[in-house]
Amino acid sequence: MARSGRPSDSRAPADGGAFAPLRHRVFAVLWTATLVGNVGLWMRDTTSAWLMTSLSASPTQVAFIQAASTLPIFLFSLPAGALADIVDRKRLLILVQFGLGLLSVALAIGSALSLLTPVSLLLFTAAAGVGSAFANPVWQAIVPELVPRSELRPAVALNGVAVNVSRAIGPALGGLIVALSSPAIAYAVDVATYAIVIAALVWWPRTTTSKRQPEAFTGALRAGWRYALRSPPLQRTVVRAICFFLFASAYWALLPLVAKNELNGGPSTYGLLLGALGSGAVTGALLLQPVRKRLNNDSLVLVGTLVTAATTAALGLVSSLTEALPVLLVAGFAWICVLSSINTTTQAVLPDWVRARGLAVYLMAFFGSLSLGSVVWGRIAEASSVDQALIIAGSAGALVGVYAARWKLPSTEVDLTPSGHWPQPIVTSPDDGRDGPALITVDYRIDIRDREPFLEAIEALGDIRRRDGAIQWAVMFDSANPNRALEWFVTPSWAEHVRQHDRVSVADAAVQERVKAFHRGADPPRVAHFLTASRTKQPSLTTEAE
């Protein structure tokens, strides 16, 4: 794993409060670059959303702009996360930023020549969404490379500040440029921001020192899904994200129509509304630390959800810009409280080897909810009115938010650093057979009176084995000796089992120690590794304590 500009003691207490991560030069440079890049992104999205109101009066097509930008992220985030976990993240980011810059060039030319139609604008927006799908997991996955673990929470919050400062500046700037000149100029400014981001990435002195067994793309993709299906902490986080973003998507999708139809405004009005959202979010990010002293993550997400629901419904009742702006300031504050809490929790419950893939699953939930919500609330607005759609979204969001609070967010204090306590297995035969499945057995001697607690403890270990690479797992008892238990599991290949050795965390080691505490033999539990048999060579067998 790369380490750049990071203190050697990643668990040293952080000083400097919310701005402590900016002491690290690499983080500060990349944070500034993402701030500039996000300003351009918000200018582009604001310009496209407003341009669509000129090309089509349909609320559904206007809401489709958000769906077109977020649906590709839902569809491609996991492949992007798998790619980010097996290739050089710096090079991947540079390539994606270059492609997104070319898309903005095409938008600028198409707008200048009046070639854009509702369909072509949606296609360009969807293509930009594909680029974001491949960039977002990487941007989030590199954060732990740039700061100590003790500063991860403020680093994530500062990234939220960057996004929301840009959300305050970008839409207002985009609306102003469109009002004073044309959408083509706004798109051209976005192109310049990509040049700044690429320059910062090229400068980044990242070095790769990973000694892990390289994964193939399809194997990495399967491992990502397997981890998500076997990780209750990640699952609880994803559920809370879906229950919030599905309803919070309403005011994002319908805000252009609020500006144009409800407030009788133009692009500058829309920019001001988004600017108010961004300003509220920035304020929330800066005040998060004192708020967290009073509320834990679960309480903060619940309060933020209820406030978001109230402001969504209130937005359906406003009739002037002076009424809408304070509502959106509060909405932005609540948005960042929920977003930062869920985002930080997701980062904290993921080990580094699957970080980008786990974040991709979270981003799928995030952007999939925004996409589905955008379409649903757009159709409801078309069938009734924008005001009614916002009131319905707010009311339903409050009810679902209270119900979702039953899925408690996981602890962020779990130690997921590699334990390194498994000895590397010794293989005495040639490589033949290593491409096939590998069978690993662990032989325990237990007191028959401990059978039930032993099974309970080893079931948790089985979940870890399956989460980290096993495709089959079971425990069997010797019919002739009820004190002998045999744990066995199968991995798709020998290389996948070797990766399991690298994936065992300190927290996982504690689970394994609870199982080993039931072992009553004089020697540690005996471990054996079997490779797939070959017609020409004998199968391999290695044994050791693990």
PyMOL commands that set and color helices and strands:
alter all, ss='L'
color gray80, all
select helices_A, chain A and resi 17-23+25-55+59-86+89-112+118-141+143-146+149-180+183-203+217-229+232-262+267-286+288-292+297-315+321-348+352-383+386-404+448-467+494-503+506-516
alter helices_A, ss='H'
color red, helices_A
select strands_A, chain A and resi 438-445+472-478+481-491+526-530+541-545
alter strands_A, ss='S'
color yellow, strands_A
deselect
rebuild
show_as cartoon
